[in-house]
Amino acid sequence: MKNSVLKGALGALVVAGIAMIAKKAIGRKRFVKGIFNEYGIKERSPFGLADKIREMDEEQYQEMKGKFKKEFASRCRKKNHMHEA
């Protein structure tokens, strides 16, 4: 009896963990897709992004860099906040 309850609780924990990982992955994908759409990048790969960066002037590059920094820094803050609790 005790063992089956433990297995059930562990299974629920695994499902919750997988759901959190999937949610984060979907959020990252949505952000990157938005960047590709915003800057008109047709090739959906790191190479397409690199080609676009080479074409940009310094101001556009700094703007894009700031967006990436802001997005991933906010994710890190959320992660660190969760670990502190």
N, CA, C and O of each residue as an XYZ file, in Angstrom:
340
protein
N       0.829     -1.184      0.000
C       0.000      0.000      0.000
C       0.874      1.249      0.000
O       0.668      2.158     -0.804
N       1.853      1.290      0.906
C       2.733      2.442      1.014
C       3.513      2.657     -0.284
O       3.700      3.791     -0.726
N       3.959      1.568     -0.882
C       4.750      1.640     -2.105
C       3.923      2.188     -3.264
O       4.441      2.975     -4.056
N       2.664      1.801     -3.388
C       1.824      2.270     -4.484
C       1.507      3.758     -4.345
O       1.408      4.472     -5.344
N       1.348      4.225     -3.101
C       1.108      5.653     -2.878
C       2.341      6.450     -3.270
O       2.229      7.521     -3.867
N       3.511      5.934     -2.938
C       4.769      6.592     -3.286
C       4.945      6.654     -4.800
O       5.358      7.678     -5.344
N       4.629      5.554     -5.474
C       4.723      5.527     -6.940
C       3.764      6.531     -7.559
O       4.115      7.212     -8.523
N       2.557      6.628     -7.014
C       1.574      7.578     -7.542
C       2.021      9.017     -7.365
O       1.870      9.839     -8.269
N       2.569      9.316     -6.201
C       3.056     10.675     -5.936
C       4.247     10.995     -6.831
O       4.354     12.101     -7.360
N       5.135     10.028     -6.998
C       6.300     10.234     -7.855
C       5.870     10.431     -9.309
O       6.424     11.275    -10.013
N       4.895      9.660     -9.751
C       4.376      9.802    -11.109
C       3.769     11.177    -11.334
O       3.975     11.780    -12.387
N       3.024     11.679    -10.359
C       2.425     13.010    -10.466
C       3.508     14.081    -10.534
O       3.378     15.055    -11.275
N       4.566     13.901     -9.766
C       5.679     14.846     -9.776
C       6.378     14.863    -11.128
O       6.750     15.924    -11.629
N       6.553     13.693    -11.709
C       7.182     13.598    -13.028
C       6.334     14.308    -14.085
O       6.859     15.049    -14.916
N       5.044     14.081    -14.049
C       4.140     14.714    -15.011
C       4.186     16.237    -14.860
O       4.206     16.959    -15.856
N       4.204     16.719    -13.629
C       4.273     18.162    -13.389
C       5.597     18.726    -13.901
O       5.619     19.811    -14.481
N       6.689     18.013    -13.696
C       7.998     18.459    -14.180
C       8.046     18.543    -15.694
O       8.566     19.505    -16.260
N       7.501     17.532    -16.338
C       7.471     17.532    -17.803
C       6.621     18.690    -18.315
O       6.981     19.328    -19.304
N       5.512     18.965    -17.663
C       4.651     20.076    -18.069
C       5.378     21.414    -17.935
O       5.242     22.283    -18.796
N       6.150     21.581    -16.859
C       6.901     22.834    -16.679
C       7.962     22.996    -17.760
O       8.140     24.090    -18.296
N       8.663     21.922    -18.082
C       9.697     21.974    -19.120
C       9.065     22.310    -20.467
O       9.599     23.127    -21.218
N       7.935     21.687    -20.772
C       7.248     21.954    -22.036
C       6.792     23.408    -22.113
O       6.902     24.041    -23.163
N       6.286     23.935    -21.010
C       5.827     25.327    -20.977
C       6.984     26.287    -21.256
O       6.828     27.253    -22.003
N       8.139     26.019    -20.655
C       9.309     26.869    -20.892
C       9.762     26.789    -22.339
O      10.087     27.809    -22.948
N       9.785     25.584    -22.891
C      10.216     25.405    -24.282
C       9.282     26.129    -25.245
O       9.735     26.748    -26.207
N       7.993     26.052    -24.988
C       7.009     26.734    -25.841
C       7.198     28.247    -25.753
O       7.102     28.946    -26.761
N       7.463     28.748    -24.557
C       7.691     30.186    -24.388
C       8.915     30.665    -25.142
O       8.887     31.715    -25.784
N       9.996     29.891    -25.063
C      11.218     30.257    -25.796
C      10.977     30.239    -27.291
O      11.391     31.147    -28.012
N      10.299     29.192    -27.752
C      10.022     29.072    -29.177
C       9.168     30.239    -29.663
O       9.415     30.788    -30.737
N       8.175     30.613    -28.882
C       7.297     31.735    -29.244
C       8.097     33.044    -29.318
O       7.898     33.845    -30.231
N       8.998     33.254    -28.357
C       9.816     34.465    -28.351
C      10.700     34.516    -29.598
O      10.743     35.531    -30.293
N      11.403     33.418    -29.875
C      12.317     33.394    -31.020
C      11.541     33.555    -32.327
O      11.992     34.248    -33.238
N      10.377     32.916    -32.416
C       9.554     33.054    -33.615
C       9.134     34.509    -33.807
O       9.102     35.004    -34.934
N       8.813     35.195    -32.709
C       8.457     36.606    -32.785
C       9.605     37.461    -33.291
O       9.400     38.382    -34.081
N      10.820     37.154    -32.833
C      12.003     37.884    -33.311
C      12.184     37.654    -34.809
O      12.434     38.601    -35.555
N      12.060     36.409    -35.253
C      12.206     36.111    -36.678
C      11.165     36.875    -37.490
O      11.486     37.432    -38.540
N       9.932     36.905    -37.019
C       8.878     37.627    -37.745
C       9.120     39.135    -37.729
O       8.955     39.802    -38.750
N       9.507     39.668    -36.581
C       9.712     41.109    -36.448
C      10.801     41.633    -37.379
O      10.673     42.714    -37.953
N      11.860     40.866    -37.522
C      12.984     41.302    -38.351
C      12.937     40.728    -39.764
O      13.882     40.913    -40.531
N      11.875     40.049    -40.117
C      11.696     39.547    -41.483
C      12.689     38.470    -41.875
O      13.145     38.437    -43.018
N      13.027     37.600    -40.958
C      13.984     36.521    -41.237
C      13.194     35.330    -41.758
O      12.374     34.757    -41.041
N      13.445     34.965    -43.006
C      12.689     33.882    -43.644
C      13.240     32.511    -43.250
O      12.476     31.590    -42.963
N      14.554     32.380    -43.237
C      15.173     31.092    -42.906
C      15.154     30.898    -41.401
O      15.836     31.622    -40.675
N      14.393     29.946    -40.929
C      14.195     29.709    -39.489
C      15.306     28.822    -38.929
O      15.080     27.675    -38.546
N      16.502     29.386    -38.895
C      17.640     28.637    -38.365
C      18.640     29.632    -37.784
O      18.535     30.835    -38.022
N      19.595     29.134    -37.034
C      20.642     30.033    -36.522
C      21.403     30.729    -37.654
O      21.876     31.854    -37.493
N      21.516     30.052    -38.795
C      22.226     30.650    -39.930
C      21.444     31.826    -40.497
O      22.034     32.836    -40.881
N      20.126     31.703    -40.551
C      19.284     32.808    -41.017
C      19.399     34.006    -40.089
O      19.454     35.149    -40.541
N      19.434     33.739    -38.799
C      19.596     34.808    -37.811
C      20.966     35.472    -37.969
O      21.076     36.697    -37.929
N      22.005     34.659    -38.148
C      23.362     35.204    -38.312
C      23.462     36.059    -39.572
O      24.092     37.117    -39.563
N      22.840     35.598    -40.650
C      22.855     36.384    -41.894
C      22.180     37.738    -41.690
O      22.670     38.762    -42.167
N      21.060     37.737    -40.985
C      20.335     38.990    -40.734
C      21.169     39.926    -39.870
O      21.206     41.131    -40.114
N      21.837     39.377    -38.862
C      22.679     40.203    -37.981
C      23.794     40.860    -38.781
O      24.131     42.019    -38.539
N      24.369     40.127    -39.734
C      25.438     40.709    -40.569
C      24.927     41.886    -41.397
O      25.679     42.816    -41.687
N      23.649     41.846    -41.777
C      23.064     42.909    -42.596
C      22.672     44.141    -41.777
O      22.515     45.228    -42.333
N      22.516     43.980    -40.471
C      22.027     45.065    -39.617
C      23.081     46.132    -39.374
O      24.284     45.872    -39.415
N      22.591     47.347    -39.119
C      23.502     48.371    -38.635
C      23.613     48.206    -37.114
O      22.902     47.402    -36.511
N      24.500     48.966    -36.520
C      24.792     48.807    -35.084
C      23.564     49.058    -34.211
O      23.359     48.365    -33.214
N      22.756     50.035    -34.576
C      21.574     50.372    -33.776
C      20.560     49.224    -33.760
O      20.038     48.861    -32.706
N      20.289     48.660    -34.936
C      19.361     47.527    -35.014
C      19.901     46.326    -34.226
O      19.156     45.644    -33.523
N      21.191     46.087    -34.358
C      21.805     44.963    -33.659
C      21.683     45.129    -32.142
O      21.341     44.180    -31.437
N      21.960     46.327    -31.649
C      21.870     46.571    -30.214
C      20.425     46.416    -29.717
O      20.192     45.933    -28.609
N      19.466     46.830    -30.545
C      18.050     46.677    -30.185
C      17.688     45.194    -30.054
O      17.056     44.783    -29.081
N      18.097     44.401    -31.043
C      17.807     42.966    -31.002
C      18.515     42.304    -29.825
O      17.932     41.479    -29.121
N      19.744     42.664    -29.623
C      20.537     42.108    -28.523
C      19.873     42.424    -27.180
O      19.833     41.581    -26.284
N      19.362     43.628    -27.053
C      18.671     44.032    -25.835
C      17.412     43.204    -25.591
O      17.101     42.856    -24.452
N      16.692     42.891    -26.664
C      15.481     42.077    -26.532
C      15.826     40.672    -26.043
O      15.152     40.128    -25.168
N      16.879     40.091    -26.614
C      17.293     38.763    -26.172
C      17.753     38.799    -24.716
O      17.404     37.927    -23.919
N      18.529     39.806    -24.388
C      19.031     39.939    -23.015
C      17.879     40.072    -22.025
O      17.860     39.420    -20.980
N      16.927     40.922    -22.370
C      15.781     41.161    -21.490
C      14.968     39.884    -21.306
O      14.587     39.542    -20.187
N      14.707     39.186    -22.397
C      13.897     37.964    -22.339
C      14.574     36.885    -21.489
O      13.939     36.297    -20.613
N      15.839     36.628    -21.740
C      16.500     35.534    -21.044
C      16.925     35.924    -19.635
O      17.061     35.057    -18.772
N      17.135     37.204    -19.390
C      17.428     37.642    -18.023
C      16.181     37.514    -17.162
O      16.274     37.137    -15.993
N      15.009     37.823    -17.722
C      13.777     37.687    -16.943
C      13.509     36.224    -16.628
O      13.000     35.906    -15.553
N      13.842     35.342    -17.540
C      13.675     33.906    -17.279
C      14.619     33.453    -16.178
O      14.243     32.633    -15.340
N      15.834     33.975    -16.168
C      16.799     33.603    -15.125
C      16.345     34.121    -13.764
O      16.478     33.426    -12.756
N      15.812     35.333    -13.734
C      15.325     35.878    -12.466
C      14.185     35.033    -11.922
O      14.130     34.761    -10.723
N      13.277     34.617    -12.794
C      12.164     33.761    -12.369
C      12.705     32.451    -11.818
O      12.236     31.959    -10.792
N      13.678     31.901    -12.492
C      14.264     30.623    -12.059
C      14.949     30.784    -10.696
O      14.769     29.946     -9.812
N      15.724     31.842    -10.524
C      16.406     32.070     -9.256
C      15.403     32.335     -8.139
O      15.610     31.905     -7.004
N      14.331     33.032     -8.449
C      13.305     33.328     -7.450
C      12.638     32.026     -6.992
O      12.328     31.874     -5.810
N      12.421     31.105     -7.900
C      11.801     29.838     -7.555
C      12.722     29.021     -6.634
O      12.244     28.346     -5.723
N      14.028     29.080     -6.869
C      14.970     28.317     -6.060
C      15.104     28.882     -4.649
O      15.390     28.148     -3.704
N      14.895     30.194     -4.513
C      15.014     30.817     -3.192
C      13.840     30.461     -2.299
O      13.988     30.377     -1.080
N      12.683     30.252     -2.891
C      11.460     29.973     -2.096
C      11.495     28.611     -1.453
O      10.551     28.232     -0.760
